[in-house]
């Protein structure tokens, strides 16, 4: 069964925002690392890098969680994280889902095992970017608690695809992730998390200043 599908961060990023963590791409050399850039340019000039201490925020509206039997609707989801180096590496510290219901009855969707590691990387095709999210010694996990269902779902790695902002639009991180149920009868269930998070950044060097931000090569 499909359990979770989020449209739009239609929503656990889990840095996405926020975010930026995972395994590095073999296609990028040490001199071709992925950074977070405060202007839409690629490669990104050093003066436009957003590095250590930058807060990344992602927002998805009207997420839909598909659960056995009925859809679980949430009004929105947020992801928040922090960059911890000069590159697009850091932590996803919080993922939230609010205003959730199933069949007219209230539900809660919560995230377990935070924070998560995140790393931005060049795709293996050398075209476009992605963010890998992991949890060493555990794994990213969400709990869905609705009338008739209370299960944890997770995956070893969560992949966020960076959508090409060729039109000059804001950066969007798209997650389409298969999840497996954990514990008891929940192991017989599976789900899919689909959400799109529009992202922005809070500069560490200019407190209180929010800027648009994109992934790019350094």
Beta strands, then each sheet from edge to edge (+ up, - down):
strand 1: 34-37
strand 2: 55-61
strand 3: 64-66
strand 4: 71-73
strand 5: 76-83
strand 6: 89-98
strand 7: 101-102
strand 8: 105-106
strand 9: 108-112
strand 10: 116-122
strand 11: 129-134
strand 12: 140-146
strand 13: 149-155
strand 14: 158-163
strand 15: 172-182
strand 16: 190-202
strand 17: 210-211
strand 18: 214-217
sheet 1: 1+ 18-
sheet 2: 9+ 12- 13+ 15- 14+ 11- 10+ 6- 5+ 2- 16+ 17-
sheet 3: 3+ 4- 7+ 8-
end
